[in-house]
């Protein structure tokens, strides 16, 4: 998550933060002792990075924005 936050800041000047619901969701969605860290990386891409990218493409998130990420009912909320 911290790498994603840094990339958003460095590349798009988007200041992003997240709450504990994001970490809890990623732990539940990406935990698989059999496959190591790969499922966690996929969960981060699928549930967070892709949703942020869609919001940027739609124009919901603009350069120099401040956003907060959280999860509710297994859905990413971007404020």
N, C-alpha and C positions, 0 to 999 in steps of 0.2 A: 504494500500500500504506500509506503513512504517513497518508493521509487516512482510510482505513478504520480503522486503528489508533486514530486520534484520535476518530472517531465512536463506536467501541466504548467507549472510555474515557469520553467526554463523556455519551453517552446511556444506557449500561448499566453503567457502572463496571466494565467488563471490561478487564483489563490483558492486552494481546496482544503477542506478539513473533513473529518469523519468522526462518527461517534462509535461507541462500543457495539452497537447493533451490527455494524459492518463487519467487525472482527468476528463476532459470534456467528454471523451468517457464513462467512468464509470458512470458519473452523468446521461448521456442520456440513457445508456443501463440498468442501475440498479435502476432508480428512479421509485418507485411505492408507492404512499402514502397509498394505500389500504393494502399493505402487509408489510410495514415497511422496515427493513434492509435486509431481506432475499434475495430479488432480487439483491441487491448490492453485497452481498457475492457471489451469483451464478455468476454474471457477472464477478467479479474478478477471480473466479476459471476458468470459461469457456474461457474467452478471454485473460487472462494474465497467471495465474498459469499453466494451461494446455499447453499453447504454450511454456513457458519456460521449462517445464518438457520434452516436445517433443524435444526441441533443445538440452537439456542436454543428453537425451538418444541417439540422433543422433550423438552426439559429437561436435555439433556446438558451444556449450558453455562448457568450461572446468573449472576445479577447478582453483582457483586463477585468474579468468578472471575479466575484467571490462566490464560491459554492460550498454547500455543506451536504455531505452524503450520509444517508441513514437507510436502514431497511425496516420495512413494515410489511408483514404478511408475505414474506419472501419476495418482495418487490423493492427495487432501489428507488429511493426518493432523493431527488436533487432539488435543493432549495437555493 
